[in-house]
Amino acid sequence: MNKNLRKAVIAGNWKMNKTRPEAKALLEAIIPLVANAKDKIEVIACVPFTNLETAVAVTAGSNIKVGAENVHFEKSGAYTGEISADMLSEVGAEYVVVGHSERRQYFGETDETVNKRTKAALAGGLKPIVCVGELLAEREANITEEVISRQIKLDLADISAEDVKKAIIAYEPVWAIGTGKTATADQAQEVCAFIRATLAKLYDNATADAVTIQYGGSMNAKNCAELLSKPDVDGGLIGGASLKAEDFNVIVQAAVEG
C-alpha cells in the first residue's frame, strides 16, 4: 500500500449471505472492532439488496460505509428483478461491486455490461468497485496480462480520468475465488502493478497513482499482512472472511498498520 498517494480500502463482499437480523448482529460486532480505522483507511460492507436499509441504519455514525453487490445500467424501466443506481443511492449506499467473477460466470456479465454498469454507478453518485481477473486456464496459458489489459480497456471505455479516480479496481484471480487458493503476494503485486501501468497508458501517471487497486482472491486473516505489504495492493475485496467479525477485523488492522 502507498497511503501517501491513494486511499487503502478493505471491503467486505457478503455475497448471498445473512438475513436482516444476522446482518445487524454482524455489523454491530464489527463496528467497535474497526473504529480505530477512521481517517486511516476506508472500511466498506457490501451487502445483499435486502440488507441495505438495515446496514445503513446500523452503521450510521460509524466509520463503516455501505455498498451494494450489483447495479443495473438503466435508470428505470421494464427490468424485472433489477435495481438502479438511483435506488441504491436513495437508500444510502455509497459503493457498488461491478463485474464480480460470479456475476460474469453465472449471470452472463460481459465487459460491455460491466462498462455500462460502471457508467451508471458513477452517474448515480456511487463509487464502483470494478472487478477484473483471469481464469485458471488463462493463467496457465500465460495470458494473464492480455486478459487483464482487455478487461481494463473495455470495462473503463469512455470513462474520464476524473471518474476513474472515483472508482476502485479489484483484481480477483478467478481461480482463487472461494477455492481456498490464493495468489502469492508477489503474484498479486505483479498483476496490481500491471493494472496501474495499464491505467497510466490509458490516462496518465497521476491518475494511475490515485486509483485504489484491491486484491480479491481469498484474502484472509492469515495471509492479509503479506499481501497488503506490497506497494500496489491497496486493500482487499474480502469474501468469506468478511462474514466473521474477528477475521474481518484482522484484515482491517493489517491495513491500518501497513
Secondary structure, 3 states (H helix, E strand, C coil): CCCCCCCCEEEEECCCCCCHHHHHHHHHHHHHHCHHHCCCCEEEEECCHHHHHHHHHHHCCCCEEEEECCCCCCCCCCCCCCCCHHHHHHHCCCEEEECCHHHHHHHCCCHHHHHHHHHHHHHCCCEEEEEECCCHHHHHCCCHHHHHHHHHHHHCCCCCHHHHCCCEEEECCHHHCCCCCCCCHHHHHHHHHHHHHHHHHHCCHHHHHHCEEEECCCCCCCCHHHHHCCCCCCEEEECHHHHCHHHHHHHHHHHHHC
